Amino acid sequence: MIRTTVSDDRQKVPVLGDIPLLGRVFRREVQESKKTELVLLITPHVLMTPSEGEEATRARMRDLSQHPYHTQGDAALDASFRKIPKADSPIGSNSAAP
């Protein structure tokens, strides 16, 4: 699924941007078009018997219920976000350099 979003933005200097004719110098109008695409990755599994399906379902539910968030709460999310490199540091660099 592809979605296109168009947004109009108007930025201006307060008061000066509202002056007729002269106000155009103190304001900026931007039209932005943004496309987003939703991609679903589906992995098929061939199961020969209903009991295989039940076991696969139980295993998946067990894996989902053992997610660290269920036992650690927000601390599990905080730990995950600490692993993400900051935008201003290059990937693979050591931010604790002397």
Backbone bond lengths (Angstrom), bond angles and torsions (degrees), N, CA, C in turn:
res aa  C-N    CA-C-N  psi(-1)  N-CA   C-N-CA  omega(-1)  CA-C   N-CA-C  phi
1 M - - - 1.434 - - 1.535 107.62 -
2 I 1.293 116.18 130.78 1.463 122.15 178.54 1.529 108.32 -114.50
3 R 1.331 114.94 132.39 1.462 120.28 -179.93 1.528 108.50 -122.64
4 T 1.310 115.95 133.60 1.465 121.26 176.24 1.521 108.03 -112.83
5 T 1.322 116.03 126.56 1.451 121.65 179.42 1.525 108.42 -117.54
6 V 1.322 116.24 128.18 1.463 121.48 177.66 1.521 107.48 -114.00
7 S 1.337 115.91 127.98 1.458 119.60 179.34 1.531 109.42 -128.26
8 D 1.314 114.76 141.69 1.459 122.02 175.86 1.520 107.94 -106.72
9 D 1.318 116.65 130.30 1.457 121.33 -178.79 1.519 108.84 -126.58
10 R 1.310 115.79 136.70 1.465 120.61 178.80 1.521 108.15 -126.13
11 Q 1.308 115.73 119.63 1.462 121.79 178.51 1.523 107.73 -115.39
12 K 1.331 114.81 138.49 1.463 117.97 -178.67 1.506 111.13 -151.72
13 V 1.311 114.61 159.95 1.462 121.75 172.93 1.528 105.54 -80.59
14 P 1.338 117.43 126.84 1.466 118.78 -178.84 1.533 111.57 -53.56
15 V 1.295 115.73 141.38 1.465 127.15 179.97 1.528 111.55 69.77
16 L 1.337 119.20 -53.88 1.465 121.20 -177.65 1.533 111.53 -65.85
17 G 1.318 117.52 -32.66 1.461 120.14 179.78 1.515 113.29 -72.08
18 D 1.331 117.94 -14.31 1.463 122.41 -179.22 1.528 113.67 -93.52
19 I 1.313 118.46 -5.98 1.464 121.79 -178.99 1.534 108.60 -72.21
20 P 1.338 118.20 127.71 1.467 120.37 179.01 1.536 111.08 -58.71
21 L 1.291 116.49 142.78 1.460 126.96 -178.80 1.535 112.83 63.80
22 L 1.306 118.64 -60.90 1.453 122.20 -178.86 1.533 112.22 -67.97
23 G 1.327 117.07 -24.86 1.456 122.14 -178.13 1.522 113.58 -63.42
24 R 1.340 118.19 -23.79 1.469 121.25 178.96 1.522 112.50 -60.69
25 V 1.311 116.86 -28.09 1.463 121.67 179.03 1.529 110.19 -70.90
26 F 1.324 116.65 -27.52 1.466 121.22 -174.54 1.526 113.69 -104.97
27 R 1.313 117.59 16.16 1.458 119.36 177.39 1.522 110.79 -139.23
28 R 1.307 113.81 161.98 1.459 120.24 -177.91 1.525 108.57 -139.64
29 E 1.312 116.78 131.11 1.456 121.65 178.29 1.525 108.25 -116.62
30 V 1.327 115.17 128.53 1.457 120.95 -176.27 1.525 108.99 -128.17
31 Q 1.323 115.94 133.73 1.456 120.81 173.51 1.532 107.12 -112.09
32 E 1.319 115.90 121.68 1.453 121.22 -176.16 1.528 109.56 -116.03
33 S 1.316 115.45 132.94 1.456 121.44 176.84 1.523 107.82 -114.66
34 K 1.326 116.23 126.63 1.455 121.20 -176.18 1.526 109.70 -128.04
35 K 1.339 115.93 128.79 1.460 120.75 178.02 1.520 109.11 -107.98
36 T 1.322 115.93 133.28 1.450 121.40 174.85 1.520 108.70 -126.14
37 E 1.310 115.08 145.41 1.460 120.34 -178.66 1.518 109.29 -126.45
38 L 1.319 115.59 130.15 1.458 121.31 177.20 1.520 107.95 -97.27
39 V 1.329 115.30 122.57 1.465 120.46 -179.43 1.521 108.03 -117.70
40 L 1.302 116.53 124.14 1.457 122.03 176.78 1.514 108.44 -105.27
41 L 1.327 116.13 124.47 1.451 121.24 177.61 1.520 107.72 -101.40
42 I 1.308 116.66 116.83 1.456 122.35 -176.31 1.518 108.93 -113.48
43 T 1.328 115.64 129.69 1.458 120.74 178.57 1.527 108.44 -110.58
44 P 1.309 117.98 111.98 1.468 119.48 179.54 1.532 111.02 -78.33
45 H 1.308 115.94 145.57 1.457 122.53 175.40 1.526 107.16 -127.02
46 V 1.320 117.33 127.48 1.463 121.67 178.92 1.521 107.86 -91.11
47 L 1.323 115.82 120.65 1.457 122.14 179.54 1.529 108.12 -116.44
48 M 1.306 116.55 130.73 1.459 120.68 -174.43 1.531 112.96 -86.23
49 T 1.326 117.32 -31.31 1.461 119.76 -177.63 1.528 109.61 -129.54
50 P 1.340 116.50 157.43 1.470 119.10 176.49 1.522 112.89 -59.61
51 S 1.327 117.60 -32.28 1.462 119.39 -179.98 1.540 111.35 -66.35
52 E 1.334 117.49 -33.47 1.466 120.26 174.80 1.524 110.38 -63.67
53 G 1.318 116.39 -39.99 1.456 120.99 178.23 1.515 112.07 -64.05
54 E 1.336 115.81 -42.56 1.464 119.93 178.50 1.526 110.73 -64.23
55 E 1.339 117.50 -41.92 1.458 120.85 179.60 1.536 110.97 -65.86
56 A 1.334 117.09 -41.35 1.468 120.60 178.26 1.524 110.21 -63.17
57 T 1.324 117.21 -39.94 1.465 121.30 178.53 1.519 110.54 -64.86
58 R 1.344 117.00 -46.54 1.465 120.58 178.81 1.535 111.47 -60.06
59 A 1.328 116.66 -42.52 1.471 120.21 -179.69 1.526 110.89 -64.09
60 R 1.312 116.78 -42.39 1.473 120.17 -179.60 1.526 110.88 -66.15
61 M 1.335 116.56 -42.63 1.460 120.40 178.39 1.527 110.69 -64.01
62 R 1.331 117.39 -37.76 1.463 121.62 177.75 1.534 109.56 -63.99
63 D 1.334 116.61 -44.27 1.469 120.35 179.06 1.528 111.37 -61.80
64 L 1.324 116.36 -41.64 1.468 119.71 -179.42 1.525 111.33 -68.61
65 S 1.325 117.61 -36.52 1.463 119.66 -177.87 1.526 111.80 -76.57
66 Q 1.320 118.64 -13.62 1.451 121.34 179.24 1.529 112.17 -97.30
67 H 1.308 117.94 14.03 1.452 121.58 178.37 1.535 108.75 -62.29
68 P 1.332 118.06 140.21 1.473 120.75 -177.69 1.533 113.63 -55.84
69 Y 1.315 118.24 -24.67 1.463 119.86 -179.59 1.526 111.09 -62.78
70 H 1.337 116.80 -34.11 1.460 120.27 -178.11 1.523 112.00 -68.58
71 T 1.317 118.09 -27.93 1.464 120.30 -179.25 1.523 112.66 -101.38
72 Q 1.346 117.76 -31.51 1.460 121.27 -175.08 1.517 113.94 -106.86
73 G 1.310 118.20 -14.07 1.459 121.41 -179.95 1.522 111.53 69.64
74 D 1.333 116.34 -140.99 1.460 121.65 -177.14 1.524 113.12 -64.91
75 A 1.329 117.28 -22.78 1.467 119.93 178.63 1.529 110.74 -61.04
76 A 1.336 117.17 -33.77 1.465 120.35 177.93 1.526 110.48 -65.30
77 L 1.323 116.61 -37.95 1.460 120.16 178.53 1.518 110.41 -70.03
78 D 1.324 117.32 -41.13 1.460 120.90 178.85 1.521 110.76 -59.46
79 A 1.327 117.00 -40.93 1.463 120.83 179.14 1.525 110.55 -64.02
80 S 1.325 116.93 -37.83 1.465 120.28 179.27 1.517 111.24 -66.86
81 F 1.334 117.29 -39.87 1.449 120.45 -178.16 1.528 112.01 -72.06
82 R 1.310 118.11 -25.14 1.457 120.29 177.81 1.522 111.36 -68.50
83 K 1.328 117.80 -21.89 1.458 121.75 -179.51 1.523 112.41 -79.07
84 I 1.327 116.96 -16.27 1.459 121.50 -177.75 1.527 108.55 -80.91
85 P 1.363 119.17 127.10 1.471 120.41 179.94 1.521 110.74 -67.37
86 K 1.334 114.99 147.99 1.457 120.41 178.37 1.526 109.57 -69.95
87 A 1.330 115.67 153.62 1.462 120.73 -176.94 1.518 112.46 -64.99
88 D 1.347 117.55 -30.32 1.460 119.60 -176.65 1.525 113.35 -87.22
89 S 1.344 117.73 -5.24 1.462 119.00 178.95 1.520 109.74 -109.51
90 P 1.328 117.85 137.96 1.459 120.18 179.54 1.533 110.72 -66.79
91 I 1.293 115.71 147.79 1.465 121.27 -179.57 1.514 109.15 -63.76
92 G 1.326 114.97 134.61 1.455 119.61 178.09 1.505 113.83 88.53
93 S 1.332 118.07 -7.00 1.468 118.70 179.70 1.515 109.58 -83.60
94 N 1.288 116.78 154.51 1.455 122.06 179.31 1.515 108.18 -94.52
95 S 1.352 117.14 112.77 1.455 119.95 -176.39 1.526 111.75 -77.11
96 A 1.342 118.41 -9.78 1.451 121.10 -179.80 1.539 111.26 -96.68
97 A 1.303 117.26 27.52 1.470 120.75 -179.71 1.523 109.02 -69.22
98 P 1.355 118.68 145.90 1.484 121.44 -177.42 1.501 113.09 -68.81
